[in-house]
């Protein structure tokens, strides 16, 4: 049993109110760790530590110093990737092959932004009056609150923490109460890398802690990854103090297969889009739009392949899909599957698992639904599980109409061998990301974020640095003229 502590102002501390939450391993439903339930005073202490460090130290640090520490952190993360991956797999049930890969991807993120830390250039702006020198500076915002979700804690944190630190901000991190252990363990690497006291602080607990942090008038930036309902609460809190937000929320992403697509690539791409991570990813291609002329063929191919996916212990390298992350999620997904046929859809394959070897975990078989209409609840609401909705369409026009007929707009996919079609459709899709002949592919350099109820702002790429900096304009009069608007000239 691990008993974790929080990290505030360079010190490992217990919960101020001596409350703790249990971390349950979704593979066997056993409690394997406890994390502190922060008090309001704990949250305030973390914010104050970040403010103090920002004003006395970090905002005055050179880009070279910040880069050096970020590079060191990346090295430590690579060295400890296997250890952290095992912890994260215990925390949320994601298979070890993916959590290990995500640790190395997170390290790449810290290196990417380390390279930018000393390159946050301003501009020299030519004005109409040639006696005026005008230039801009990029400045850190101040104290950033970073709130992450339970499905990929370390990778999601890297999307926020790396640009925030590179730009010169101090932070308070609040991971999901469903999966906090890997983030707390990762904080030991931040300490080992040598970041100054108070630059990085972490408090844990349920939604009350997020409420404490986002209501504070001493916070300058909030970045949140999670659900729409929580985002509305955070937005309401932030609006009272005019705190800028980055929101990376859910999705009901369309993955579109046209009749000219290479099905040898498109079928595995469709499966990876929804069944990787047990469907617990905001970019999941949960709506598979298939041109009617190949709809039955694609359904048959997917159903056949789905039944070969190996479910098992997330820590076993041979396991291809693990359990869903927690009990609440498990029951919500099963309830969704149970009622789809009453809406007119059909379960082609999948659903609840009756394998006695998996009975102790929160396992749900990869599920394929056919005869789905885009008007059905299962096609409109985010399931966040291994449930694929197959929706037929006739032509390009209908595919675009169905794809965009959603309250979400995070990601999308196009499978076609027609180059012109790929560009035409990409231009029309209402989504922050469009993949062509691939899906669920990430890069540190590529900006990521959504539109509509999938949120706003961008993570990754140079664009994320803009979220954690502000522009200051400086204007200097180079002339020797006296400009007195109150003098009377004759």
Helices and strands as residue ranges (DSSP letters): E 2-3, E 6-8, E 11-13, E 20-25, E 30-36, H 40-56, G 58-60, H 63-79, H 81-92, H 96-114, E 124-125, E 132-140, E 143-147, H 153-166, E 170-174, H 181-193, E 200-202, H 207-215, E 221-225, H 228-240, E 244-248, E 254-257, H 263-275, G 276-279, E 287-291, G 292-294, H 295-306, H 327-343, E 346-352, G 356-358, E 364-370, H 377-380, E 387-393, H 396-404, E 412-415, H 419-428, E 435-436, G 452-454, E 455-456, H 461-467, E 469-477
